[in-house]
């Protein structure tokens, strides 16, 4: 039985963020400030924040976040740019850093305690129809739409009891917690792969270990790292590499034009192992409903890595070599701002069951390696500081930044033997396989949430009527 409808303002009020001044912010600190860009869909992005002083943070304590807070972006875009849509709503989850909310970030506050569950309000605002209501009632332009506290409070809301609202919210909180946990696990797995790559192919730890054991000379530039290895190897819990893996590393260094390198490793260029193919130029009229989707700049995380929510459905033409599949290595070749936080970043494509084909856009290039084992090697190589500095030197443009077509092919690196690359690929591929499984599980959980949420919130479906497998899945989470 459907609920009788009221408005959100029957239960909540909107607290606006504090109007910090530009001179209040610093790039480092311990008191992060959340701006509208940090409010994503369901979660808060803490990767790009500025900070205020301890004194100012203390003076504005009333705008500090707490676990369970529900935040909303009161400025954003219209439906033409869904990733920055006005009215995005996020929840402060467990173990997130205490932060301070900036102006145009709203916080929902209950007028009466236990009148409604605040998490129910969070899920109500997450509904597509709620987003559409906020956008359609916004003011300003398509590129900078604004909503007021009054508009948010006018959002249609079921007249529901606290217990009913809490029971519904608890189902979806359990699913969201699992989704967040999977994302955290994936971040850890990504970091483990990058840490291993740095240890083996940047810091040369196994070569240093072999040199120490053999009593061979270690170059002056690597003496500090050698001392760190001595201390680490002296610890009781130190675990050396398997003998057969260590045997793949030399025990000496030799000098090259790029500096000291493990003996036998050559200075090579990526173009000797791969070709770089640019994506297609497309028209906005070709972005229509389709089973084919474009991989775009929105498919990249700031620090590298792939995201599923940046795809654009595409009905135009493309070449066979521009089709990508799960596991393919792609690189961002342009950027939309001077920040240059996406350009030159790599990603490994993840399959999306919603689409039959994925095609790279003009802003993206695919790196086709002559051996599959080099995909994971080059992916981690491209995440290093040295590669990122290299790409910046090949970047040009003012409003729109462009990466030279030679930037990736011409990059020089210390190339180990193919057997060692294969061992590395075997290890990290297990991490990436787990990442893909977690992503696929998240897709399933998100589909369950997005299908059932509107029905439960409207009263069309009762909790007692949930399919048994769905109820069991939520309880298992």
DOLUM-975303 format. One record per residue (C-alpha): residue in three letters; x, y, z. Coordinates in steps of 0.05 Angstrom, whole numbers, padded with zeros to 5 digits, always signed. Example, Ala and Ser with C-alpha at 12.3 -4.5 7.8 and 13.67 -1.06 7.14 Angstrom:
residues 2
[ALA; [+00246; -00090; +00156]];
[SER; [+00273; -00021; +00143]];
This chain:
residues 477
[UNK; [+00000; +00000; +00000]];
[UNK; [+00029; +00067; -00021]];
[UNK; [+00046; +00118; +00032]];
[UNK; [+00009; +00183; +00038]];
[UNK; [+00056; +00239; +00015]];
[UNK; [+00079; +00301; +00051]];
[UNK; [+00143; +00342; +00041]];
[UNK; [+00213; +00334; +00067]];
[UNK; [+00207; +00398; +00106]];
[UNK; [+00157; +00363; +00152]];
[UNK; [+00218; +00326; +00181]];
[UNK; [+00282; +00364; +00166]];
[UNK; [+00315; +00432; +00157]];
[UNK; [+00377; +00447; +00116]];
[UNK; [+00438; +00477; +00148]];
[UNK; [+00482; +00515; +00099]];
[UNK; [+00557; +00510; +00100]];
[UNK; [+00604; +00562; +00128]];
[UNK; [+00628; +00617; +00080]];
[UNK; [+00703; +00606; +00086]];
[UNK; [+00746; +00657; +00049]];
[UNK; [+00798; +00637; -00003]];
[UNK; [+00854; +00662; +00042]];
[UNK; [+00831; +00614; +00096]];
[UNK; [+00852; +00553; +00056]];
[UNK; [+00919; +00517; +00053]];
[UNK; [+00939; +00457; +00012]];
[UNK; [+00960; +00416; +00073]];
[UNK; [+00934; +00408; +00143]];
[UNK; [+00890; +00365; +00187]];
[UNK; [+00823; +00401; +00182]];
[UNK; [+00795; +00386; +00112]];
[UNK; [+00739; +00429; +00083]];
[UNK; [+00686; +00396; +00039]];
[UNK; [+00665; +00436; -00022]];
[UNK; [+00610; +00418; -00071]];
[UNK; [+00660; +00380; -00114]];
[UNK; [+00673; +00332; -00056]];
[UNK; [+00600; +00312; -00050]];
[UNK; [+00594; +00253; -00097]];
[UNK; [+00536; +00204; -00107]];
[UNK; [+00528; +00169; -00040]];
[UNK; [+00599; +00181; -00015]];
[UNK; [+00647; +00238; -00001]];
[UNK; [+00711; +00245; -00042]];
[UNK; [+00767; +00265; +00006]];
[UNK; [+00822; +00260; -00047]];
[UNK; [+00820; +00333; -00067]];
[UNK; [+00808; +00378; -00006]];
[UNK; [+00838; +00441; +00023]];
[UNK; [+00848; +00455; +00096]];
[UNK; [+00836; +00508; +00149]];
[UNK; [+00877; +00524; +00211]];
[UNK; [+00863; +00494; +00280]];
[UNK; [+00840; +00562; +00304]];
[UNK; [+00789; +00571; +00249]];
[UNK; [+00766; +00499; +00254]];
[UNK; [+00752; +00510; +00328]];
[UNK; [+00714; +00574; +00314]];
[UNK; [+00670; +00538; +00262]];
[UNK; [+00658; +00474; +00301]];
[UNK; [+00583; +00479; +00286]];
[UNK; [+00600; +00461; +00213]];
[UNK; [+00643; +00400; +00230]];
[UNK; [+00617; +00333; +00204]];
[UNK; [+00598; +00272; +00244]];
[UNK; [+00585; +00200; +00224]];
[UNK; [+00516; +00194; +00195]];
[UNK; [+00512; +00265; +00168]];
[UNK; [+00476; +00273; +00102]];
[UNK; [+00506; +00327; +00057]];
[UNK; [+00477; +00356; -00008]];
[UNK; [+00508; +00397; -00063]];
[UNK; [+00467; +00461; -00070]];
[UNK; [+00505; +00483; -00133]];
[UNK; [+00522; +00441; -00193]];
[UNK; [+00503; +00428; -00265]];
[UNK; [+00439; +00410; -00300]];
[UNK; [+00425; +00342; -00333]];
[UNK; [+00475; +00358; -00389]];
[UNK; [+00532; +00340; -00341]];
[UNK; [+00507; +00283; -00296]];
[UNK; [+00572; +00274; -00259]];
[UNK; [+00567; +00344; -00228]];
[UNK; [+00491; +00345; -00221]];
[UNK; [+00462; +00395; -00172]];
[UNK; [+00430; +00360; -00112]];
[UNK; [+00480; +00304; -00106]];
[UNK; [+00473; +00273; -00037]];
[UNK; [+00526; +00237; +00004]];
[UNK; [+00531; +00205; +00072]];
[UNK; [+00588; +00209; +00122]];
[UNK; [+00605; +00136; +00133]];
[UNK; [+00644; +00102; +00189]];
[UNK; [+00718; +00118; +00199]];
[UNK; [+00718; +00179; +00153]];
[UNK; [+00758; +00240; +00173]];
[UNK; [+00724; +00296; +00211]];
[UNK; [+00714; +00353; +00162]];
[UNK; [+00682; +00422; +00156]];
[UNK; [+00628; +00440; +00106]];
[UNK; [+00637; +00499; +00060]];
[UNK; [+00583; +00545; +00032]];
[UNK; [+00536; +00514; -00018]];
[UNK; [+00543; +00447; +00016]];
[UNK; [+00480; +00434; +00057]];
[UNK; [+00472; +00388; +00117]];
[UNK; [+00404; +00357; +00132]];
[UNK; [+00382; +00363; +00205]];
[UNK; [+00322; +00331; +00238]];
[UNK; [+00270; +00380; +00265]];
[UNK; [+00248; +00328; +00316]];
[UNK; [+00290; +00270; +00340]];
[UNK; [+00264; +00201; +00317]];
[UNK; [+00210; +00231; +00274]];
[UNK; [+00242; +00197; +00214]];
[UNK; [+00307; +00159; +00203]];
[UNK; [+00359; +00206; +00173]];
[UNK; [+00387; +00150; +00130]];
[UNK; [+00318; +00141; +00100]];
[UNK; [+00321; +00214; +00080]];
[UNK; [+00390; +00201; +00049]];
[UNK; [+00361; +00145; +00006]];
[UNK; [+00299; +00186; -00011]];
[UNK; [+00344; +00241; -00038]];
[UNK; [+00385; +00189; -00077]];
[UNK; [+00324; +00169; -00119]];
[UNK; [+00325; +00189; -00192]];
[UNK; [+00258; +00223; -00185]];
[UNK; [+00285; +00264; -00126]];
[UNK; [+00345; +00286; -00167]];
[UNK; [+00298; +00305; -00224]];
[UNK; [+00255; +00346; -00176]];
[UNK; [+00315; +00385; -00151]];
[UNK; [+00343; +00397; -00220]];
[UNK; [+00277; +00419; -00250]];
[UNK; [+00267; +00468; -00192]];
[UNK; [+00337; +00496; -00194]];
[UNK; [+00355; +00567; -00216]];
[UNK; [+00413; +00594; -00256]];
[UNK; [+00444; +00564; -00319]];
[UNK; [+00454; +00492; -00343]];
[UNK; [+00527; +00498; -00323]];
[UNK; [+00514; +00529; -00254]];
[UNK; [+00448; +00509; -00226]];
[UNK; [+00429; +00527; -00155]];
[UNK; [+00378; +00499; -00106]];
[UNK; [+00356; +00532; -00041]];
[UNK; [+00341; +00501; +00027]];
[UNK; [+00268; +00516; +00013]];
[UNK; [+00268; +00476; -00051]];
[UNK; [+00301; +00417; -00016]];
[UNK; [+00249; +00420; +00039]];
[UNK; [+00193; +00419; -00012]];
[UNK; [+00215; +00352; -00039]];
[UNK; [+00157; +00301; -00035]];
[UNK; [+00167; +00254; +00023]];
[UNK; [+00125; +00196; +00048]];
[UNK; [+00088; +00205; +00114]];
[UNK; [+00124; +00146; +00146]];
[UNK; [+00137; +00124; +00217]];
[UNK; [+00207; +00124; +00247]];
[UNK; [+00208; +00048; +00253]];
[UNK; [+00185; +00039; +00181]];
[UNK; [+00237; +00088; +00155]];
[UNK; [+00292; +00056; +00196]];
[UNK; [+00277; -00015; +00174]];
[UNK; [+00279; +00007; +00101]];
[UNK; [+00343; +00046; +00110]];
[UNK; [+00377; -00011; +00146]];
[UNK; [+00368; -00057; +00086]];
[UNK; [+00404; -00009; +00040]];
[UNK; [+00457; +00012; +00090]];
[UNK; [+00479; -00061; +00094]];
[UNK; [+00486; -00063; +00018]];
[UNK; [+00522; +00004; +00015]];
[UNK; [+00571; -00017; +00070]];
[UNK; [+00590; -00078; +00029]];
[UNK; [+00599; -00034; -00033]];
[UNK; [+00644; +00014; +00006]];
[UNK; [+00683; -00044; +00035]];
[UNK; [+00695; -00073; -00034]];
[UNK; [+00720; -00005; -00058]];
[UNK; [+00768; +00000; +00001]];
[UNK; [+00794; -00070; -00012]];
[UNK; [+00805; -00052; -00085]];
[UNK; [+00845; +00010; -00065]];
[UNK; [+00888; -00034; -00020]];
[UNK; [+00899; -00085; -00076]];
[UNK; [+00918; -00028; -00125]];
[UNK; [+00967; -00002; -00074]];
[UNK; [+00997; -00071; -00062]];
[UNK; [+01011; -00078; -00137]];
[UNK; [+01042; -00009; -00141]];
[UNK; [+01084; -00021; -00079]];
[UNK; [+01112; -00086; -00108]];
[UNK; [+01127; -00051; -00175]];
[UNK; [+01164; +00005; -00139]];
[UNK; [+01204; -00044; -00097]];
[UNK; [+01226; -00086; -00155]];
[UNK; [+01232; -00038; -00213]];
[UNK; [+01244; +00031; -00183]];
[UNK; [+01281; +00020; -00117]];
[UNK; [+01313; -00046; -00141]];
[UNK; [+01305; -00078; -00072]];
[UNK; [+01318; -00150; -00094]];
[UNK; [+01381; -00129; -00132]];
[UNK; [+01406; -00092; -00070]];
[UNK; [+01392; -00154; -00028]];
[UNK; [+01430; -00198; -00076]];
[UNK; [+01488; -00149; -00078]];
[UNK; [+01491; -00146; -00002]];
[UNK; [+01492; -00222; +00002]];
[UNK; [+01546; -00227; -00051]];
[UNK; [+01588; -00171; -00021]];
[UNK; [+01585; -00131; -00085]];
[UNK; [+01592; -00055; -00090]];
[UNK; [+01528; -00013; -00087]];
[UNK; [+01528; +00055; -00122]];
[UNK; [+01530; +00117; -00078]];
[UNK; [+01461; +00139; -00103]];
[UNK; [+01431; +00074; -00075]];
[UNK; [+01469; +00072; -00009]];
[UNK; [+01411; +00102; +00030]];
[UNK; [+01363; +00050; +00003]];
[UNK; [+01415; -00004; +00018]];
[UNK; [+01418; +00018; +00090]];
[UNK; [+01342; +00014; +00094]];
[UNK; [+01345; -00057; +00067]];
[UNK; [+01398; -00077; +00118]];
[UNK; [+01354; -00054; +00175]];
[UNK; [+01292; -00087; +00145]];
[UNK; [+01328; -00153; +00133]];
[UNK; [+01352; -00154; +00205]];
[UNK; [+01281; -00156; +00232]];
[UNK; [+01254; -00222; +00257]];
[UNK; [+01191; -00218; +00213]];
[UNK; [+01228; -00204; +00148]];
[UNK; [+01206; -00250; +00092]];
[UNK; [+01255; -00256; +00034]];
[UNK; [+01232; -00269; -00036]];
[UNK; [+01229; -00342; -00058]];
[UNK; [+01297; -00367; -00082]];
[UNK; [+01273; -00378; -00153]];
[UNK; [+01246; -00306; -00157]];
[UNK; [+01309; -00275; -00128]];
[UNK; [+01350; -00314; -00179]];
[UNK; [+01317; -00273; -00234]];
[UNK; [+01349; -00209; -00207]];
[UNK; [+01423; -00194; -00217]];
[UNK; [+01470; -00179; -00159]];
[UNK; [+01507; -00120; -00191]];
[UNK; [+01492; -00051; -00219]];
[UNK; [+01520; -00017; -00281]];
[UNK; [+01519; +00056; -00302]];
[UNK; [+01478; +00081; -00361]];
[UNK; [+01459; +00148; -00390]];
[UNK; [+01397; +00147; -00345]];
[UNK; [+01436; +00129; -00282]];
[UNK; [+01453; +00064; -00246]];
[UNK; [+01413; +00003; -00269]];
[UNK; [+01414; -00071; -00250]];
[UNK; [+01466; -00106; -00292]];
[UNK; [+01436; -00134; -00356]];
[UNK; [+01375; -00089; -00355]];
[UNK; [+01372; -00045; -00416]];
[UNK; [+01345; +00025; -00426]];
[UNK; [+01286; +00015; -00474]];
[UNK; [+01226; +00055; -00500]];
[UNK; [+01153; +00035; -00493]];
[UNK; [+01146; +00038; -00569]];
[UNK; [+01191; -00023; -00574]];
[UNK; [+01138; -00065; -00538]];
[UNK; [+01073; -00032; -00556]];
[UNK; [+01034; +00013; -00604]];
[UNK; [+00990; +00070; -00580]];
[UNK; [+00923; +00079; -00616]];
[UNK; [+00881; +00142; -00607]];
[UNK; [+00805; +00140; -00599]];
[UNK; [+00750; +00168; -00643]];
[UNK; [+00724; +00238; -00651]];
[UNK; [+00649; +00239; -00641]];
[UNK; [+00590; +00285; -00647]];
[UNK; [+00541; +00299; -00591]];
[UNK; [+00485; +00274; -00637]];
[UNK; [+00518; +00205; -00635]];
[UNK; [+00511; +00201; -00559]];
[UNK; [+00445; +00164; -00563]];
[UNK; [+00418; +00101; -00531]];
[UNK; [+00462; +00043; -00551]];
[UNK; [+00494; -00023; -00529]];
[UNK; [+00561; +00009; -00547]];
[UNK; [+00594; +00058; -00499]];
[UNK; [+00652; +00107; -00503]];
[UNK; [+00709; +00104; -00453]];
[UNK; [+00722; +00177; -00437]];
[UNK; [+00763; +00221; -00391]];
[UNK; [+00708; +00209; -00339]];
[UNK; [+00730; +00136; -00339]];
[UNK; [+00795; +00155; -00303]];
[UNK; [+00807; +00166; -00229]];
[UNK; [+00851; +00225; -00211]];
[UNK; [+00909; +00181; -00189]];
[UNK; [+00900; +00131; -00245]];
[UNK; [+00854; +00071; -00247]];
[UNK; [+00786; +00058; -00279]];
[UNK; [+00716; +00079; -00261]];
[UNK; [+00652; +00051; -00290]];
[UNK; [+00609; +00113; -00285]];
[UNK; [+00646; +00153; -00339]];
[UNK; [+00619; +00116; -00399]];
[UNK; [+00577; +00150; -00453]];
[UNK; [+00529; +00110; -00497]];
[UNK; [+00549; +00117; -00569]];
[UNK; [+00516; +00100; -00636]];
[UNK; [+00568; +00125; -00685]];
[UNK; [+00624; +00092; -00725]];
[UNK; [+00691; +00066; -00700]];
[UNK; [+00750; +00024; -00722]];
[UNK; [+00763; -00046; -00697]];
[UNK; [+00828; -00026; -00664]];
[UNK; [+00791; +00026; -00622]];
[UNK; [+00749; -00028; -00588]];
[UNK; [+00774; -00044; -00518]];
[UNK; [+00757; -00100; -00470]];
[UNK; [+00770; -00118; -00397]];
[UNK; [+00844; -00116; -00380]];
[UNK; [+00864; -00069; -00437]];
[UNK; [+00911; -00011; -00418]];
[UNK; [+00886; +00059; -00434]];
[UNK; [+00916; +00128; -00422]];
[UNK; [+00883; +00196; -00417]];
[UNK; [+00909; +00241; -00473]];
[UNK; [+00874; +00306; -00458]];
[UNK; [+00848; +00344; -00398]];
[UNK; [+00793; +00395; -00388]];
[UNK; [+00829; +00440; -00338]];
[UNK; [+00897; +00468; -00324]];
[UNK; [+00900; +00424; -00262]];
[UNK; [+00926; +00366; -00305]];
[UNK; [+00902; +00315; -00255]];
[UNK; [+00876; +00265; -00307]];
[UNK; [+00922; +00275; -00368]];
[UNK; [+00974; +00221; -00374]];
[UNK; [+00939; +00176; -00323]];
[UNK; [+00933; +00102; -00340]];
[UNK; [+00875; +00054; -00327]];
[UNK; [+00860; -00020; -00338]];
[UNK; [+00791; -00027; -00370]];
[UNK; [+00738; -00064; -00330]];
[UNK; [+00682; -00100; -00364]];
[UNK; [+00612; -00071; -00358]];
[UNK; [+00557; -00122; -00370]];
[UNK; [+00509; -00067; -00391]];
[UNK; [+00546; -00057; -00457]];
[UNK; [+00565; -00104; -00514]];
[UNK; [+00624; -00062; -00537]];
[UNK; [+00669; -00009; -00508]];
[UNK; [+00704; +00042; -00554]];
[UNK; [+00756; +00094; -00535]];
[UNK; [+00740; +00167; -00547]];
[UNK; [+00788; +00218; -00577]];
[UNK; [+00812; +00238; -00508]];
[UNK; [+00836; +00167; -00494]];
[UNK; [+00889; +00122; -00525]];
[UNK; [+00897; +00047; -00518]];
[UNK; [+00966; +00016; -00509]];
[UNK; [+00970; -00049; -00549]];
[UNK; [+01028; -00091; -00522]];
[UNK; [+01062; -00146; -00562]];
[UNK; [+01056; -00191; -00500]];
[UNK; [+00998; -00189; -00452]];
[UNK; [+01045; -00192; -00391]];
[UNK; [+01068; -00122; -00407]];
[UNK; [+00999; -00092; -00394]];
[UNK; [+01005; -00095; -00318]];
[UNK; [+01078; -00076; -00322]];
[UNK; [+01065; -00013; -00363]];
[UNK; [+01003; +00004; -00323]];
[UNK; [+01045; +00008; -00259]];
[UNK; [+01103; +00041; -00295]];
[UNK; [+01055; +00096; -00319]];
[UNK; [+01032; +00109; -00247]];
[UNK; [+01103; +00126; -00225]];
[UNK; [+01124; +00197; -00210]];
[UNK; [+01178; +00193; -00264]];
[UNK; [+01127; +00176; -00319]];
[UNK; [+01078; +00229; -00296]];
[UNK; [+01134; +00282; -00297]];
[UNK; [+01151; +00258; -00367]];
[UNK; [+01080; +00267; -00392]];
[UNK; [+01075; +00337; -00363]];
[UNK; [+01135; +00357; -00406]];
[UNK; [+01097; +00331; -00467]];
[UNK; [+01033; +00370; -00450]];
[UNK; [+01011; +00433; -00485]];
[UNK; [+00949; +00477; -00489]];
[UNK; [+00914; +00530; -00448]];
[UNK; [+00841; +00517; -00436]];
[UNK; [+00845; +00445; -00461]];
[UNK; [+00909; +00407; -00449]];
[UNK; [+00936; +00357; -00500]];
[UNK; [+00987; +00302; -00493]];
[UNK; [+01035; +00295; -00551]];
[UNK; [+01024; +00231; -00591]];
[UNK; [+01096; +00212; -00577]];
[UNK; [+01092; +00221; -00501]];
[UNK; [+01077; +00148; -00485]];
[UNK; [+01116; +00113; -00541]];
[UNK; [+01180; +00153; -00529]];
[UNK; [+01183; +00141; -00454]];
[UNK; [+01249; +00108; -00433]];
[UNK; [+01252; +00058; -00376]];
[UNK; [+01297; +00005; -00346]];
[UNK; [+01274; -00060; -00378]];
[UNK; [+01283; -00125; -00339]];
[UNK; [+01284; -00194; -00370]];
[UNK; [+01217; -00221; -00396]];
[UNK; [+01217; -00277; -00344]];
[UNK; [+01216; -00226; -00288]];
[UNK; [+01160; -00186; -00321]];
[UNK; [+01120; -00251; -00326]];
[UNK; [+01130; -00266; -00251]];
[UNK; [+01107; -00196; -00234]];
[UNK; [+01046; -00203; -00279]];
[UNK; [+01027; -00270; -00248]];
[UNK; [+01028; -00238; -00178]];
[UNK; [+00991; -00174; -00192]];
[UNK; [+00940; -00206; -00239]];
[UNK; [+00912; -00241; -00178]];
[UNK; [+00901; -00172; -00147]];
[UNK; [+00867; -00145; -00210]];
[UNK; [+00823; -00208; -00215]];
[UNK; [+00800; -00196; -00144]];
[UNK; [+00787; -00123; -00161]];
[UNK; [+00744; -00143; -00220]];
[UNK; [+00704; -00192; -00178]];
[UNK; [+00692; -00138; -00126]];
[UNK; [+00670; -00089; -00180]];
[UNK; [+00622; -00141; -00209]];
[UNK; [+00593; -00154; -00140]];
[UNK; [+00584; -00079; -00131]];
[UNK; [+00547; -00075; -00197]];
[UNK; [+00500; -00130; -00173]];
[UNK; [+00489; -00097; -00105]];
[UNK; [+00477; -00028; -00137]];
[UNK; [+00427; -00059; -00185]];
[UNK; [+00390; -00090; -00126]];
[UNK; [+00390; -00024; -00088]];
[UNK; [+00369; +00018; -00148]];
[UNK; [+00312; -00030; -00166]];
[UNK; [+00282; -00040; -00098]];
[UNK; [+00295; +00028; -00066]];
[UNK; [+00240; +00068; -00102]];
[UNK; [+00189; +00012; -00091]];
[UNK; [+00203; +00008; -00016]];
[UNK; [+00205; +00083; -00005]];
[UNK; [+00139; +00094; -00043]];
[UNK; [+00105; +00037; -00006]];
[UNK; [+00093; -00002; -00071]];
[UNK; [+00133; -00059; -00040]];
[UNK; [+00134; -00078; +00034]];
[UNK; [+00195; -00107; +00070]];
[UNK; [+00156; -00171; +00082]];
[UNK; [+00148; -00178; +00007]];
[UNK; [+00222; -00175; -00009]];
[UNK; [+00246; -00234; -00051]];
[UNK; [+00277; -00286; -00005]];
[UNK; [+00345; -00284; -00040]];
[UNK; [+00347; -00208; -00034]];
[UNK; [+00331; -00209; +00040]];
[UNK; [+00383; -00263; +00052]];
[UNK; [+00435; -00223; +00013]];
[UNK; [+00423; -00161; +00055]];
[UNK; [+00427; -00201; +00119]];
[UNK; [+00492; -00234; +00096]];
[UNK; [+00523; -00167; +00083]];
